[in-house]
């Protein structure tokens, strides 16, 4: 007799991105598929020094069980880190440390979503969020976006129509869209939260990875300008994209009642995030190395983003449409079919593998009707030469 699995598993499928990685064993392939930072950018010396300091100064605390809410010195450092970016009024006790921001999203879902609840997400949005929310039974509704992020007029219509349990946004350098919500729209989103008493979840793993001019302040930073909005705002942050994914250190800021329930749910799942990883992160932030690390990764990723944009324009021309990214890790592009070129992202992905280059088709990033002509390209892990070579291969696949 077969094992009877939970019915909620019927709502989700394995990640299309993870499945794609199975095809990447071909020698010499150039991958634009991953959503992770370049390991060559990690500040290994700084992390080594921080871990050594953790073991030298408080070995008992670093190696022992810890509080579910998080290691207090790290909570203090994270509160200071956010304050340096304009966030007012978040005390260390106003945040919890999570095992990556992915766990923060899972805790949001556990504490808020009942089967059948409406949840609004951007179209497109982070694939793992779609899977996570559906696992808890959410009925997802996609809100359209453009180069300035979610279209707030349409978002208000959807909120009024569906009365969602929450709205999930990646306002800054979205994954996969790369879009950044404008300052005007950010304020409008906060006003909508108060007007409709709807929880807004701000996922912000990429906000520090800007090229040139800094993006508008986070929703959390702006919430002090919109009375009452902090009562409806959840902010998820992460050190994964700027320091190291392997540390699995993220955090969540939320209204006290929600935060308390999230702590309870975290107790049930992993008791607490690794104290050693937290202590290492705390010492790293305390050492003051983060500004130099950010300056380095911003410069490298900016050069790679420009190289990818230039190559797409020169190699694919009007067969592809995209907005040059101003930060983050991704180019979100749409095949136009100009000149009879292929306009199906899934079909192109298969051809591209044969040509020795990989990317992620855009369709899985939509919770509803997908735009099959879209694709996500990451410039983070390939140098400029490989980017140019890879886009040339992509052009060959497009016209094969």
TIKOLMAR-475692 format. One line per field, with one value per residue (C-alpha): residue number from 1; residue in three letters; x, y, z. Coordinates in steps of 0.05 Angstrom, whole numbers, plus 5000, padded with zeros to 4 digits. Layout:
! residues N
k (NUM; ...)
r (ALA; ...)
u (X; ...)
v (Y; ...)
w (Z; ...)
//
This chain:
! residues 400
k (1; 2; 3; 4; 5; 6; 7; 8; 9; 10; 11; 12; 13; 14; 15; 16; 17; 18; 19; 20; 21; 22; 23; 24; 25; 26; 27; 28; 29; 30; 31; 32; 33; 34; 35; 36; 37; 38; 39; 40; 41; 42; 43; 44; 45; 46; 47; 48; 49; 50; 51; 52; 53; 54; 55; 56; 57; 58; 59; 60; 61; 62; 63; 64; 65; 66; 67; 68; 69; 70; 71; 72; 73; 74; 75; 76; 77; 78; 79; 80; 81; 82; 83; 84; 85; 86; 87; 88; 89; 90; 91; 92; 93; 94; 95; 96; 97; 98; 99; 100; 101; 102; 103; 104; 105; 106; 107; 108; 109; 110; 111; 112; 113; 114; 115; 116; 117; 118; 119; 120; 121; 122; 123; 124; 125; 126; 127; 128; 129; 130; 131; 132; 133; 134; 135; 136; 137; 138; 139; 140; 141; 142; 143; 144; 145; 146; 147; 148; 149; 150; 151; 152; 153; 154; 155; 156; 157; 158; 159; 160; 161; 162; 163; 164; 165; 166; 167; 168; 169; 170; 171; 172; 173; 174; 175; 176; 177; 178; 179; 180; 181; 182; 183; 184; 185; 186; 187; 188; 189; 190; 191; 192; 193; 194; 195; 196; 197; 198; 199; 200; 201; 202; 203; 204; 205; 206; 207; 208; 209; 210; 211; 212; 213; 214; 215; 216; 217; 218; 219; 220; 221; 222; 223; 224; 225; 226; 227; 228; 229; 230; 231; 232; 233; 234; 235; 236; 237; 238; 239; 240; 241; 242; 243; 244; 245; 246; 247; 248; 249; 250; 251; 252; 253; 254; 255; 256; 257; 258; 259; 260; 261; 262; 263; 264; 265; 266; 267; 268; 269; 270; 271; 272; 273; 274; 275; 276; 277; 278; 279; 280; 281; 282; 283; 284; 285; 286; 287; 288; 289; 290; 291; 292; 293; 294; 295; 296; 297; 298; 299; 300; 301; 302; 303; 304; 305; 306; 307; 308; 309; 310; 311; 312; 313; 314; 315; 316; 317; 318; 319; 320; 321; 322; 323; 324; 325; 326; 327; 328; 329; 330; 331; 332; 333; 334; 335; 336; 337; 338; 339; 340; 341; 342; 343; 344; 345; 346; 347; 348; 349; 350; 351; 352; 353; 354; 355; 356; 357; 358; 359; 360; 361; 362; 363; 364; 365; 366; 367; 368; 369; 370; 371; 372; 373; 374; 375; 376; 377; 378; 379; 380; 381; 382; 383; 384; 385; 386; 387; 388; 389; 390; 391; 392; 393; 394; 395; 396; 397; 398; 399; 400)
r (UNK; UNK; UNK; UNK; UNK; UNK; UNK; UNK; UNK; UNK; UNK; UNK; UNK; UNK; UNK; UNK; UNK; UNK; UNK; UNK; UNK; UNK; UNK; UNK; UNK; UNK; UNK; UNK; UNK; UNK; UNK; UNK; UNK; UNK; UNK; UNK; UNK; UNK; UNK; UNK; UNK; UNK; UNK; UNK; UNK; UNK; UNK; UNK; UNK; UNK; UNK; UNK; UNK; UNK; UNK; UNK; UNK; UNK; UNK; UNK; UNK; UNK; UNK; UNK; UNK; UNK; UNK; UNK; UNK; UNK; UNK; UNK; UNK; UNK; UNK; UNK; UNK; UNK; UNK; UNK; UNK; UNK; UNK; UNK; UNK; UNK; UNK; UNK; UNK; UNK; UNK; UNK; UNK; UNK; UNK; UNK; UNK; UNK; UNK; UNK; UNK; UNK; UNK; UNK; UNK; UNK; UNK; UNK; UNK; UNK; UNK; UNK; UNK; UNK; UNK; UNK; UNK; UNK; UNK; UNK; UNK; UNK; UNK; UNK; UNK; UNK; UNK; UNK; UNK; UNK; UNK; UNK; UNK; UNK; UNK; UNK; UNK; UNK; UNK; UNK; UNK; UNK; UNK; UNK; UNK; UNK; UNK; UNK; UNK; UNK; UNK; UNK; UNK; UNK; UNK; UNK; UNK; UNK; UNK; UNK; UNK; UNK; UNK; UNK; UNK; UNK; UNK; UNK; UNK; UNK; UNK; UNK; UNK; UNK; UNK; UNK; UNK; UNK; UNK; UNK; UNK; UNK; UNK; UNK; UNK; UNK; UNK; UNK; UNK; UNK; UNK; UNK; UNK; UNK; UNK; UNK; UNK; UNK; UNK; UNK; UNK; UNK; UNK; UNK; UNK; UNK; UNK; UNK; UNK; UNK; UNK; UNK; UNK; UNK; UNK; UNK; UNK; UNK; UNK; UNK; UNK; UNK; UNK; UNK; UNK; UNK; UNK; UNK; UNK; UNK; UNK; UNK; UNK; UNK; UNK; UNK; UNK; UNK; UNK; UNK; UNK; UNK; UNK; UNK; UNK; UNK; UNK; UNK; UNK; UNK; UNK; UNK; UNK; UNK; UNK; UNK; UNK; UNK; UNK; UNK; UNK; UNK; UNK; UNK; UNK; UNK; UNK; UNK; UNK; UNK; UNK; UNK; UNK; UNK; UNK; UNK; UNK; UNK; UNK; UNK; UNK; UNK; UNK; UNK; UNK; UNK; UNK; UNK; UNK; UNK; UNK; UNK; UNK; UNK; UNK; UNK; UNK; UNK; UNK; UNK; UNK; UNK; UNK; UNK; UNK; UNK; UNK; UNK; UNK; UNK; UNK; UNK; UNK; UNK; UNK; UNK; UNK; UNK; UNK; UNK; UNK; UNK; UNK; UNK; UNK; UNK; UNK; UNK; UNK; UNK; UNK; UNK; UNK; UNK; UNK; UNK; UNK; UNK; UNK; UNK; UNK; UNK; UNK; UNK; UNK; UNK; UNK; UNK; UNK; UNK; UNK; UNK; UNK; UNK; UNK; UNK; UNK; UNK; UNK; UNK; UNK; UNK; UNK; UNK; UNK; UNK; UNK; UNK; UNK; UNK; UNK; UNK; UNK; UNK; UNK; UNK; UNK; UNK; UNK; UNK; UNK; UNK; UNK; UNK; UNK; UNK; UNK; UNK; UNK; UNK; UNK; UNK; UNK; UNK; UNK; UNK; UNK; UNK; UNK; UNK)
u (5000; 5030; 5047; 4991; 5024; 4994; 4944; 4979; 5036; 4988; 4990; 5065; 5116; 5191; 5228; 5237; 5303; 5329; 5307; 5345; 5409; 5407; 5421; 5482; 5533; 5552; 5626; 5639; 5568; 5560; 5504; 5462; 5411; 5431; 5403; 5463; 5523; 5592; 5632; 5695; 5663; 5660; 5703; 5736; 5788; 5736; 5690; 5750; 5769; 5697; 5689; 5755; 5733; 5668; 5706; 5758; 5712; 5648; 5658; 5604; 5551; 5572; 5570; 5510; 5435; 5409; 5345; 5295; 5290; 5364; 5433; 5428; 5494; 5472; 5403; 5438; 5483; 5425; 5385; 5445; 5455; 5383; 5389; 5448; 5400; 5348; 5304; 5279; 5251; 5271; 5301; 5339; 5278; 5236; 5267; 5280; 5338; 5316; 5351; 5356; 5300; 5268; 5250; 5221; 5173; 5155; 5140; 5096; 5058; 5051; 5026; 4978; 4954; 4895; 4875; 4836; 4863; 4876; 4948; 4972; 5041; 5076; 5071; 5126; 5154; 5203; 5189; 5202; 5151; 5098; 5114; 5116; 5050; 5015; 5041; 4998; 4937; 4940; 4900; 4950; 4932; 4984; 4991; 5022; 5089; 5129; 5199; 5178; 5152; 5081; 5027; 4995; 4929; 4918; 4943; 4890; 4837; 4860; 4862; 4792; 4766; 4800; 4813; 4877; 4907; 4973; 5009; 5080; 5128; 5202; 5206; 5280; 5314; 5261; 5273; 5263; 5241; 5299; 5246; 5251; 5188; 5189; 5188; 5118; 5092; 5126; 5088; 5024; 5034; 5042; 4979; 4941; 4963; 4932; 4870; 4852; 4885; 4924; 4992; 5047; 5108; 5171; 5225; 5291; 5350; 5379; 5370; 5444; 5467; 5457; 5498; 5513; 5454; 5422; 5350; 5293; 5289; 5257; 5184; 5207; 5249; 5191; 5139; 5155; 5126; 5059; 5024; 4998; 5035; 5085; 5027; 5015; 5086; 5132; 5204; 5249; 5324; 5383; 5459; 5459; 5469; 5518; 5560; 5549; 5489; 5523; 5515; 5439; 5428; 5365; 5318; 5246; 5216; 5141; 5087; 5098; 5038; 5058; 5131; 5112; 5073; 5130; 5178; 5130; 5128; 5204; 5211; 5172; 5215; 5289; 5291; 5338; 5385; 5456; 5487; 5556; 5534; 5499; 5560; 5604; 5557; 5554; 5630; 5634; 5585; 5618; 5686; 5661; 5680; 5611; 5618; 5681; 5650; 5589; 5631; 5669; 5609; 5571; 5628; 5637; 5563; 5553; 5607; 5576; 5506; 5529; 5567; 5505; 5461; 5510; 5516; 5441; 5433; 5489; 5476; 5400; 5379; 5304; 5291; 5293; 5266; 5292; 5306; 5379; 5384; 5404; 5422; 5410; 5431; 5384; 5364; 5291; 5280; 5223; 5230; 5194; 5195; 5223; 5250; 5218; 5262; 5237; 5190; 5182; 5227; 5219; 5236; 5295; 5321; 5326; 5361; 5408; 5431; 5451; 5492; 5526; 5489; 5434; 5382; 5315; 5251; 5204; 5139; 5150; 5154; 5081; 5028; 4974; 4975; 5049; 5084; 5118; 5163; 5201; 5268; 5313; 5388; 5435; 5500; 5527; 5571; 5602; 5658; 5653; 5686; 5640; 5580; 5596; 5609; 5546; 5501; 5532; 5513; 5444; 5437; 5457; 5404; 5352; 5363; 5378)
v (5000; 5068; 5120; 5170; 5239; 5304; 5334; 5401; 5371; 5367; 5443; 5448; 5420; 5415; 5479; 5487; 5521; 5462; 5415; 5456; 5447; 5373; 5392; 5433; 5377; 5387; 5407; 5480; 5504; 5577; 5585; 5647; 5604; 5610; 5661; 5661; 5708; 5695; 5656; 5693; 5755; 5727; 5762; 5697; 5733; 5774; 5715; 5674; 5729; 5736; 5662; 5660; 5719; 5684; 5622; 5663; 5712; 5673; 5600; 5575; 5621; 5609; 5533; 5525; 5526; 5596; 5638; 5626; 5701; 5703; 5716; 5783; 5813; 5798; 5828; 5891; 5893; 5882; 5937; 5983; 5959; 5977; 6044; 6061; 6054; 6101; 6053; 6087; 6057; 5983; 5958; 5892; 5863; 5884; 5833; 5758; 5723; 5670; 5615; 5657; 5703; 5641; 5618; 5686; 5677; 5607; 5636; 5690; 5635; 5592; 5649; 5681; 5635; 5588; 5544; 5585; 5653; 5702; 5726; 5778; 5772; 5807; 5777; 5753; 5739; 5695; 5623; 5596; 5644; 5618; 5547; 5565; 5602; 5548; 5495; 5528; 5531; 5603; 5624; 5668; 5729; 5763; 5838; 5866; 5903; 5947; 5978; 6017; 5957; 5937; 5979; 6009; 6029; 5958; 5933; 5974; 5945; 5875; 5889; 5918; 5859; 5801; 5828; 5787; 5760; 5792; 5825; 5801; 5848; 5851; 5927; 5933; 5897; 5843; 5769; 5755; 5823; 5866; 5922; 5975; 6005; 6081; 6126; 6150; 6080; 6058; 6110; 6091; 6017; 6038; 6080; 6021; 5978; 6027; 6041; 5967; 5941; 5891; 5861; 5880; 5834; 5868; 5819; 5856; 5811; 5853; 5925; 5935; 5911; 5976; 6004; 6078; 6115; 6083; 6059; 6092; 6075; 6009; 6007; 5995; 6059; 6099; 6072; 6127; 6176; 6140; 6137; 6068; 6032; 5998; 5960; 5925; 5916; 5855; 5865; 5806; 5817; 5773; 5770; 5716; 5759; 5808; 5765; 5690; 5645; 5589; 5627; 5623; 5688; 5728; 5769; 5791; 5855; 5852; 5879; 5850; 5803; 5773; 5768; 5730; 5679; 5673; 5658; 5604; 5572; 5576; 5539; 5482; 5479; 5490; 5517; 5572; 5592; 5567; 5605; 5597; 5627; 5683; 5698; 5699; 5747; 5791; 5797; 5810; 5868; 5894; 5894; 5945; 5907; 5908; 5976; 5954; 5887; 5921; 5970; 5912; 5869; 5930; 5948; 5877; 5863; 5931; 5916; 5848; 5875; 5927; 5874; 5831; 5889; 5910; 5839; 5829; 5893; 5877; 5802; 5797; 5867; 5877; 5803; 5816; 5872; 5887; 5942; 5952; 5932; 5985; 5933; 5861; 5798; 5792; 5815; 5801; 5797; 5785; 5753; 5796; 5747; 5803; 5779; 5711; 5694; 5646; 5677; 5619; 5618; 5544; 5524; 5571; 5542; 5473; 5500; 5541; 5480; 5449; 5511; 5509; 5564; 5560; 5608; 5602; 5609; 5661; 5621; 5588; 5657; 5672; 5648; 5651; 5656; 5659; 5701; 5646; 5695; 5716; 5693; 5707; 5716; 5722; 5760; 5747; 5686; 5695; 5744; 5794; 5748; 5690; 5735; 5759; 5688; 5662; 5716; 5701; 5628; 5649; 5689; 5627; 5586; 5639; 5637; 5562)
w (5000; 4981; 5032; 5042; 5037; 5062; 5013; 5016; 4975; 4917; 4913; 4897; 4849; 4851; 4833; 4758; 4774; 4816; 4761; 4710; 4749; 4733; 4661; 4676; 4680; 4608; 4604; 4585; 4597; 4616; 4667; 4676; 4714; 4786; 4834; 4881; 4891; 4864; 4916; 4893; 4924; 4994; 5045; 5069; 5111; 5146; 5159; 5184; 5232; 5255; 5269; 5305; 5348; 5364; 5388; 5426; 5461; 5477; 5457; 5505; 5476; 5404; 5410; 5456; 5445; 5441; 5445; 5390; 5379; 5361; 5389; 5425; 5399; 5328; 5339; 5364; 5303; 5255; 5287; 5278; 5206; 5190; 5226; 5181; 5122; 5151; 5190; 5253; 5316; 5308; 5373; 5376; 5410; 5350; 5304; 5304; 5270; 5219; 5181; 5118; 5095; 5065; 5136; 5150; 5092; 5117; 5186; 5154; 5118; 5180; 5223; 5174; 5118; 5123; 5064; 5014; 5037; 4982; 4977; 4927; 4897; 4841; 4771; 4765; 4834; 4872; 4855; 4924; 4953; 4905; 4927; 5002; 5003; 4962; 5009; 5064; 5018; 4994; 4933; 4897; 4857; 4811; 4810; 4746; 4749; 4703; 4707; 4769; 4807; 4823; 4790; 4852; 4820; 4798; 4865; 4901; 4856; 4872; 4947; 4945; 4905; 4941; 5011; 5016; 5079; 5057; 4999; 4984; 4948; 4931; 4922; 4907; 4849; 4848; 4834; 4777; 4749; 4772; 4780; 4834; 4864; 4857; 4918; 4902; 4894; 4959; 4998; 4963; 4983; 5056; 5051; 5021; 5080; 5129; 5086; 5076; 5140; 5098; 5117; 5069; 5068; 5043; 5021; 5015; 5001; 4945; 4969; 4985; 4916; 4878; 4821; 4826; 4857; 4917; 4910; 4948; 5022; 5041; 5060; 5131; 5129; 5098; 5147; 5196; 5145; 5139; 5207; 5224; 5168; 5215; 5246; 5179; 5154; 5156; 5133; 5115; 5108; 5093; 5094; 5041; 4980; 5011; 5059; 5052; 5037; 5076; 5142; 5132; 5170; 5157; 5200; 5206; 5232; 5246; 5292; 5362; 5362; 5295; 5316; 5380; 5340; 5290; 5348; 5372; 5303; 5297; 5363; 5331; 5268; 5286; 5358; 5335; 5278; 5287; 5344; 5315; 5249; 5287; 5329; 5267; 5232; 5295; 5298; 5224; 5228; 5291; 5257; 5207; 5144; 5111; 5076; 5039; 5022; 4993; 4953; 4922; 4903; 4877; 4830; 4805; 4794; 4761; 4710; 4696; 4690; 4640; 4601; 4597; 4576; 4522; 4496; 4494; 4454; 4405; 4397; 4401; 4381; 4375; 4386; 4461; 4506; 4576; 4625; 4643; 4717; 4768; 4821; 4844; 4807; 4747; 4678; 4664; 4589; 4541; 4472; 4420; 4362; 4318; 4251; 4261; 4321; 4373; 4425; 4473; 4535; 4550; 4478; 4478; 4544; 4512; 4450; 4494; 4533; 4467; 4451; 4519; 4557; 4610; 4637; 4672; 4631; 4660; 4662; 4731; 4764; 4751; 4799; 4745; 4670; 4652; 4601; 4562; 4525; 4587; 4616; 4675; 4665; 4724; 4713; 4783; 4774; 4705; 4689; 4632; 4581; 4597; 4596; 4526; 4503; 4536; 4505; 4437; 4446; 4467; 4402; 4363; 4400; 4387; 4312; 4306)
//
